[in-house]
Amino acid sequence: MSPPDDGRRHEGDGHPIESSKEEFTPPATITCVDCGGTAHLISPPRPDHDAVTGYSLGDILAYRCADCLDRWDLEFD
């Protein structure tokens, strides 16, 4: 029997594997606190991550501002 195609990882018996963290999709861009420019997400999703999106709440993600080049490391919770 194939696991259901619901975007989640499944055990051999078809039951979904529950992640210990809540998954989420981070914003692709944020506003730079220093200059007001656009900072882009530079942290790739983790392929070994339990979450379908590759990101979970509590992860620390890096953003780089296109205008002033400042880097922002933010924890999403």
Residue pairs with C-beta under 8 A, 6 or more apart in sequence:
1 14
2 14
3 10
3 14
4 10
4 14
6 16
7 52
8 16
8 17
8 52
9 16
9 17
9 50
9 52
10 16
10 17
11 17
17 50
19 50
19 51
19 56
20 50
21 50
21 51
21 56
21 57
21 58
21 59
22 56
22 57
23 50
23 51
23 52
23 53
23 55
23 56
23 57
24 51
24 53
24 55
24 56
24 57
24 76
25 53
25 55
26 41
26 43
26 55
26 59
26 61
26 76
27 41
28 40
28 41
29 38
29 39
29 40
29 41
29 63
30 38
30 39
30 63
30 72
30 74
31 37
31 38
31 39
32 38
32 39
32 65
32 67
32 68
32 70
32 72
33 72
34 65
34 68
34 70
35 65
35 67
35 68
35 70
36 67
37 65
37 66
37 67
37 68
38 65
38 66
38 67
39 63
39 64
39 65
39 66
39 70
39 72
40 63
40 64
40 66
41 61
41 62
41 63
42 62
42 63
42 64
42 71
43 59
43 61
43 62
44 54
45 53
45 54
45 55
46 54
46 55
47 54
49 55
49 56
50 56
55 61
55 76
57 76
57 77
58 75
58 76
58 77
59 75
59 76
60 73
60 74
60 75
61 73
61 74
61 76
62 71
62 72
62 73
62 74
63 71
63 72
63 73
63 74
64 70
64 71
64 72
65 71
65 72
